[in-house]
């Protein structure tokens, strides 16, 4: 059994509530600032639900203390608790922060620390090791998710390549993608047992996202430069090994940042059509009932992986704007299309190039609020914006 990471003495440390509430002056929407600290804080990656304890608490990560560690905020009181106290690791990629997976039924969170997939008990704050990468493989770039039946963690490992030594990532260059490393998608039993390789391919794969309602179905992504990969979004049946294109790409199209809607049937994504027009889309995992909506270029940073969208259901979609139009924009379903974009809140984020500080809008589990990150006050902090049930929001200019 791999040696457990050792928690430091700061695990369990509590911070007083630092939240404040304000009204957006342009839209009238109520916004709650959840964190306020002289260090960057950001929520989990947009595909991963950070809420637990029945939606009463939210996991996030922060640099406070000089290392990336996991924290939680009590959404009733605003109080913050430090969940992990682990030494800093290589900064080439945030070592576990963004891609942790919540297991609300067990009260646990699963994340990579070094080359070990670790389980954190959210009450006792104890750590266990579920899996360790084999020789010659690395976790770098892996995303974690829990299957709908709660039995497995899905993740991936890939061959180490020369570019890893310099901290190379495909979005900083194509060295890793060009090396065509073997990637293994894994299904790891949470209660113990051998990890199963459910798919293996000689290319960089990641974004293993489990359907929240279908235990055997996940999506995964072929990594690489968006303008060079021919098909990014894939489906995988964990029981049979069958793979398929979730939304087949035509020549010169770019798609990505896929995630499941709450029903576990539909997948949302965004991209760019061959003529350069940005759009978002929603389709069933078998590519039935597809709808796609063009996004005005002025309100979406569509050139590669910088812009993002979020959705809870087909009824509403939120996008994160641009440095020149720093708003969350809301789209509401209207017949076969969407009404929008309309300004939801001004976020004033400036860090569209640094992944951990992306706005990354994500709906709360009840669909009534949007969580986002902004460095509007120098350091990145977390915010929750209410989503009006109805009523006019100002249109994008």
C-alpha positions as CSV (number, residue, x, y, z in Angstrom):
1,X,0.0,0.0,0.0
2,X,1.3,3.4,-0.9
3,X,2.3,5.6,2.0
4,X,-0.3,8.1,3.0
5,X,0.4,11.8,2.7
6,X,0.7,13.3,6.2
7,X,-1.6,16.2,7.2
8,X,0.1,19.1,8.8
9,X,-1.1,20.8,12.0
10,X,-3.1,23.5,10.1
11,X,-5.7,20.9,8.9
12,X,-9.0,21.9,10.6
13,X,-7.9,25.5,11.2
14,X,-10.9,27.8,11.1
15,X,-11.2,31.3,9.7
16,X,-14.0,33.8,10.5
17,X,-16.6,34.6,7.9
18,X,-15.3,37.2,5.4
19,X,-18.3,37.3,3.1
20,X,-20.2,40.4,2.1
21,X,-23.3,41.0,-0.1
22,X,-23.8,43.7,-2.7
23,X,-26.1,44.5,-5.5
24,X,-24.8,44.8,-9.0
25,X,-25.5,48.4,-10.0
26,X,-26.2,47.6,-13.7
27,X,-28.5,44.6,-13.3
28,X,-29.9,44.7,-9.7
29,X,-28.7,41.1,-9.1
30,X,-27.6,40.2,-5.6
31,X,-24.0,38.9,-5.4
32,X,-22.4,37.3,-2.3
33,X,-18.6,37.4,-2.0
34,X,-17.6,34.2,-0.2
35,X,-13.9,34.8,0.4
36,X,-11.6,37.7,1.1
37,X,-8.0,36.9,1.8
38,X,-4.6,38.1,0.6
39,X,-4.1,34.9,-1.4
40,X,-5.8,33.5,-4.5
41,X,-8.9,31.3,-3.9
42,X,-10.7,29.4,-6.7
43,X,-13.5,26.8,-6.9
44,X,-13.1,23.4,-8.5
45,X,-13.0,23.0,-12.2
46,X,-16.2,23.9,-14.0
47,X,-17.0,20.2,-14.6
48,X,-16.8,19.3,-10.9
49,X,-19.5,20.0,-8.3
50,X,-17.8,21.4,-5.2
51,X,-21.0,21.4,-3.0
52,X,-21.4,18.8,-0.2
53,X,-23.2,18.3,3.1
54,X,-26.5,18.5,1.3
55,X,-25.5,21.7,-0.5
56,X,-24.6,23.6,2.8
57,X,-20.9,23.7,2.2
58,X,-18.6,24.3,-0.7
59,X,-15.0,23.0,-1.3
60,X,-12.5,25.4,-2.8
61,X,-8.8,25.8,-2.8
62,X,-6.6,28.6,-1.8
63,X,-2.9,29.6,-1.8
64,X,-3.2,31.0,1.8
65,X,-0.3,29.7,3.8
66,X,2.0,29.5,0.7
67,X,0.7,26.2,-0.8
68,X,-2.4,25.0,-2.7
69,X,-4.7,23.4,-0.2
70,X,-8.4,22.5,0.0
71,X,-10.8,24.5,2.2
72,X,-14.5,24.6,2.7
73,X,-16.9,27.5,3.3
74,X,-20.1,27.0,5.2
75,X,-22.7,28.7,3.1
76,X,-24.9,29.4,6.1
77,X,-22.4,31.2,8.3
78,X,-19.7,32.1,5.8
79,X,-17.0,30.5,8.1
80,X,-14.1,28.8,6.4
81,X,-12.3,25.6,7.4
82,X,-8.9,24.4,6.1
83,X,-9.4,20.8,5.0
84,X,-5.8,19.8,4.0
85,X,-2.4,21.0,5.1
86,X,0.0,19.5,2.6
87,X,3.4,20.9,1.4
88,X,3.6,22.7,-1.9
89,X,4.5,20.7,-5.0
90,X,5.7,21.5,-8.5
91,X,3.9,24.6,-9.7
92,X,3.8,23.6,-13.4
93,X,0.2,22.5,-12.8
94,X,-1.9,23.1,-9.7
95,X,-1.3,19.7,-8.1
96,X,-4.8,18.8,-7.1
97,X,-6.8,21.9,-6.6
98,X,-9.1,22.2,-9.6
99,X,-9.9,18.6,-10.4
100,X,-11.0,17.2,-7.1
101,X,-14.1,15.1,-7.1
102,X,-16.8,15.3,-4.3
103,X,-18.5,12.2,-2.9
104,X,-21.3,13.7,-0.9
105,X,-22.8,10.3,0.1
106,X,-19.5,9.3,1.8
107,X,-18.5,12.8,2.9
108,X,-15.2,12.5,1.0
109,X,-13.2,14.2,-1.7
110,X,-10.8,12.5,-4.1
111,X,-7.7,14.3,-5.5
112,X,-4.3,13.8,-6.9
113,X,-1.3,14.6,-4.6
114,X,1.9,13.8,-6.4
115,X,1.4,10.5,-8.1
116,X,-1.2,9.2,-5.6
117,X,-4.9,9.5,-5.8
118,X,-6.0,10.4,-2.3
119,X,-9.3,10.2,-0.4
120,X,-10.0,12.9,2.2
121,X,-12.6,12.3,4.8
122,X,-14.4,15.7,5.0
123,X,-15.3,15.2,8.7
124,X,-12.3,13.5,10.2
125,X,-9.8,15.2,7.7
126,X,-7.9,11.9,7.4
127,X,-6.3,10.8,4.2
128,X,-6.2,7.4,2.4
129,X,-4.5,6.4,-0.8
130,X,-6.8,4.8,-3.5
131,X,-4.3,4.4,-6.2
132,X,-0.7,5.2,-7.2
133,X,0.6,5.6,-10.8
134,X,2.7,2.8,-12.2
135,X,6.3,3.4,-13.2
136,X,6.6,5.6,-16.3
137,X,3.2,7.1,-16.0
138,X,1.9,10.4,-14.5
139,X,-1.4,11.9,-13.3
140,X,-0.6,15.3,-14.9
141,X,-3.8,16.7,-16.5
142,X,-6.1,14.1,-15.0
143,X,-9.6,15.0,-14.0
144,X,-11.5,13.0,-11.4
145,X,-15.2,12.2,-11.1
146,X,-17.4,9.7,-9.1
147,X,-19.8,7.4,-11.0
148,X,-23.5,7.8,-10.4
149,X,-23.7,4.7,-8.3
150,X,-21.0,6.0,-6.0
151,X,-18.8,2.9,-6.5
152,X,-15.9,4.2,-8.5
153,X,-13.6,7.1,-9.2
154,X,-12.9,7.7,-12.9
155,X,-9.6,9.3,-13.8
156,X,-6.7,8.9,-16.2
157,X,-2.9,8.4,-16.2
158,X,-0.6,8.9,-19.1
159,X,3.0,8.1,-20.1
160,X,5.6,10.6,-18.9
161,X,7.3,12.3,-21.8
162,X,10.3,14.6,-22.1
163,X,8.1,17.7,-22.1
164,X,7.0,16.9,-18.6
165,X,10.4,17.8,-17.2
166,X,10.0,21.4,-18.3
167,X,6.4,21.6,-17.1
168,X,5.0,21.6,-20.6
169,X,1.3,21.6,-21.2
170,X,-0.5,21.4,-24.5
171,X,-2.0,24.8,-24.1
172,X,1.5,26.3,-23.8
173,X,2.7,24.3,-26.8
174,X,2.0,21.0,-28.5
175,X,5.1,19.1,-27.2
176,X,3.1,16.6,-25.1
177,X,0.4,16.1,-27.7
178,X,3.0,15.6,-30.4
179,X,4.7,12.9,-28.3
180,X,1.5,10.8,-28.5
181,X,1.8,9.4,-25.0
182,X,-0.3,6.3,-24.1
183,X,-3.2,7.4,-21.8
184,X,-5.2,5.0,-19.7
185,X,-8.7,5.8,-18.5
186,X,-9.2,4.1,-15.1
187,X,-12.2,3.0,-13.0
188,X,-11.0,2.7,-9.4
189,X,-13.1,1.0,-6.8
190,X,-13.7,3.4,-3.8
191,X,-14.1,0.6,-1.3
192,X,-10.9,-1.1,-2.3
193,X,-9.8,-3.4,-5.2
194,X,-7.7,-3.3,-8.3
195,X,-8.1,-0.3,-10.7
196,X,-9.5,-1.3,-14.1
197,X,-8.1,0.1,-17.4
198,X,-11.3,0.8,-19.4
199,X,-9.8,2.6,-22.3
200,X,-6.2,3.0,-23.6
201,X,-5.0,5.1,-26.5
202,X,-1.7,6.6,-27.8
203,X,-2.7,10.2,-27.3
204,X,-3.2,12.6,-24.4
205,X,-6.7,12.2,-22.9
206,X,-8.3,13.8,-19.9
207,X,-11.6,15.4,-18.7
208,X,-13.0,12.0,-17.5
209,X,-16.5,13.2,-16.5
210,X,-19.0,10.7,-15.1
211,X,-22.7,11.2,-15.8
212,X,-24.5,12.1,-12.6
213,X,-27.3,9.7,-13.3
214,X,-25.9,6.9,-15.5
215,X,-23.3,4.8,-13.7
216,X,-21.8,3.3,-16.8
217,X,-21.4,6.4,-19.0
218,X,-18.6,9.0,-18.9
219,X,-17.3,11.5,-21.3
220,X,-13.6,12.1,-21.9
221,X,-11.6,14.5,-24.1
222,X,-8.8,14.3,-26.5
223,X,-6.4,16.9,-25.4
224,X,-4.3,19.0,-27.7
225,X,-4.4,22.3,-29.6
226,X,-8.1,23.0,-30.4
227,X,-7.3,23.7,-34.1
228,X,-5.4,20.5,-34.5
229,X,-7.4,17.8,-32.7
230,X,-10.0,16.3,-35.1
231,X,-12.5,15.1,-32.4
232,X,-12.4,16.3,-28.8
233,X,-15.5,15.1,-27.0
234,X,-16.0,11.4,-26.7
235,X,-18.4,9.1,-24.8
236,X,-17.3,5.8,-23.1
237,X,-19.3,2.9,-21.7
238,X,-17.4,1.7,-18.7
239,X,-19.0,-1.7,-18.8
240,X,-18.4,-2.5,-22.5
241,X,-15.5,-0.3,-23.4
242,X,-17.5,1.2,-26.3
243,X,-16.5,4.7,-27.4
244,X,-18.3,7.2,-29.6
245,X,-18.3,10.8,-30.7
246,X,-20.6,12.8,-28.4
247,X,-20.9,15.6,-31.0
248,X,-19.0,14.8,-34.2
249,X,-16.8,17.6,-35.4
250,X,-16.8,18.8,-39.0
251,X,-13.6,20.0,-40.7
252,X,-12.3,23.3,-39.2
253,X,-14.7,23.2,-36.2
254,X,-13.4,23.5,-32.7
255,X,-15.3,22.1,-29.7
256,X,-14.5,21.7,-26.0
257,X,-15.1,22.4,-22.3
258,X,-17.8,19.8,-22.2
259,X,-19.8,19.0,-19.0
260,X,-22.9,17.1,-17.9
261,X,-26.1,18.9,-17.1
262,X,-27.9,17.8,-13.9
263,X,-30.1,15.3,-15.7
264,X,-27.1,13.2,-16.6
265,X,-28.5,12.8,-20.1
266,X,-27.3,16.1,-21.8
267,X,-23.8,17.4,-22.4
268,X,-23.1,21.1,-22.8
269,X,-20.1,22.5,-24.7
270,X,-18.9,25.5,-26.7
271,X,-16.9,26.0,-29.8
272,X,-16.4,27.7,-33.1
273,X,-17.9,26.9,-36.4
274,X,-15.7,26.8,-39.6
275,X,-16.5,30.4,-40.4
276,X,-15.2,31.5,-37.0
277,X,-18.6,32.1,-35.4
278,X,-18.5,31.1,-31.7
279,X,-21.4,29.1,-30.3
280,X,-22.6,27.0,-27.4
281,X,-24.5,23.7,-27.7
282,X,-26.3,21.1,-25.8
283,X,-26.9,17.5,-27.0
284,X,-27.9,14.2,-25.5
285,X,-25.0,11.8,-24.9
286,X,-26.0,9.9,-28.0
287,X,-26.2,13.2,-30.0
288,X,-30.0,13.3,-30.1
289,X,-31.9,16.5,-29.5
290,X,-29.0,18.8,-30.3
291,X,-29.4,22.6,-30.1
292,X,-26.7,25.1,-30.8
293,X,-26.8,28.9,-30.3
294,X,-24.4,31.5,-31.9
295,X,-22.6,33.8,-29.5
296,X,-21.8,37.4,-30.5
297,X,-18.0,37.6,-30.9
298,X,-17.8,40.8,-28.8
299,X,-19.0,38.9,-25.6
300,X,-17.1,35.6,-25.8
301,X,-13.4,34.9,-25.7
302,X,-13.7,32.1,-28.2
303,X,-10.1,31.8,-29.5
304,X,-9.2,28.4,-28.1
305,X,-9.7,27.4,-24.4
306,X,-10.1,30.8,-22.7
307,X,-13.9,31.2,-22.8
308,X,-16.3,29.1,-20.8
309,X,-20.0,28.4,-20.4
310,X,-22.0,26.9,-17.6
311,X,-25.5,25.4,-17.4
312,X,-27.7,23.4,-15.0
313,X,-30.4,22.4,-17.4
314,X,-31.4,23.4,-21.0
315,X,-33.4,26.3,-19.6
316,X,-30.5,28.7,-18.9
317,X,-26.8,29.0,-20.0
318,X,-24.2,31.5,-18.6
319,X,-21.0,32.6,-20.4
320,X,-18.1,34.5,-18.9
321,X,-17.4,37.4,-21.3
322,X,-14.0,38.8,-22.2
323,X,-11.4,41.1,-20.7
324,X,-13.1,43.9,-22.6
325,X,-16.6,42.8,-21.7
326,X,-16.1,41.5,-18.1
327,X,-19.6,40.2,-17.4
328,X,-21.4,37.0,-16.8
329,X,-24.0,36.8,-19.6
330,X,-27.2,34.9,-19.2
331,X,-29.1,33.1,-22.0
332,X,-32.7,31.8,-21.4
333,X,-34.4,29.2,-23.5
334,X,-36.8,30.7,-25.9
335,X,-38.6,28.2,-28.2
336,X,-36.0,26.3,-30.2
337,X,-33.3,28.8,-29.3
338,X,-32.2,31.2,-26.6
339,X,-32.8,34.8,-25.6
340,X,-29.6,36.5,-24.9
341,X,-27.0,37.5,-24.1
342,X,-28.1,39.6,-21.2
343,X,-25.9,41.0,-18.5
344,X,-26.2,39.0,-15.2
345,X,-23.3,40.6,-13.2
346,X,-20.1,42.5,-13.9
347,X,-17.2,40.3,-12.7
348,X,-14.3,42.5,-13.7
349,X,-11.9,39.5,-13.8
350,X,-8.7,40.1,-15.7
351,X,-7.0,36.7,-15.6
352,X,-8.4,35.0,-18.7
353,X,-5.0,33.3,-19.4
354,X,-4.2,31.7,-16.1
355,X,-6.3,28.6,-15.7
356,X,-6.7,28.6,-11.9
357,X,-8.0,32.2,-12.0
358,X,-10.5,31.7,-14.8
359,X,-14.0,33.0,-14.2
360,X,-15.3,29.4,-14.7
361,X,-19.0,30.1,-14.1
362,X,-20.9,27.2,-12.6
363,X,-24.6,26.9,-11.5
364,X,-25.3,25.8,-8.0
365,X,-27.0,22.4,-7.6
366,X,-30.5,24.0,-7.4
367,X,-29.8,26.1,-10.5
368,X,-30.7,29.3,-8.7
369,X,-27.2,30.8,-8.3
370,X,-24.0,31.0,-10.3
371,X,-20.6,30.5,-8.7
372,X,-17.6,32.3,-10.3
373,X,-14.1,33.5,-9.6
374,X,-12.7,37.0,-10.0
375,X,-9.5,38.8,-9.2
376,X,-11.2,42.2,-9.2
377,X,-9.7,43.0,-5.8
378,X,-6.1,41.9,-6.8
379,X,-6.5,38.5,-5.4
380,X,-8.9,35.9,-6.8
381,X,-12.0,35.3,-4.7
382,X,-15.2,33.4,-5.0
383,X,-18.6,34.9,-5.6
384,X,-22.2,33.7,-5.8
385,X,-24.7,35.6,-8.0
386,X,-28.5,35.1,-7.8
387,X,-30.2,34.1,-11.0
388,X,-33.6,36.0,-11.3
389,X,-36.5,33.7,-12.0
390,X,-37.9,36.2,-14.5
391,X,-37.7,39.8,-15.3
392,X,-35.6,41.8,-17.6
393,X,-31.9,41.9,-17.5
394,X,-30.0,44.5,-19.6
395,X,-29.0,43.2,-23.0
396,X,-25.3,43.0,-24.0
397,X,-24.3,46.1,-25.9
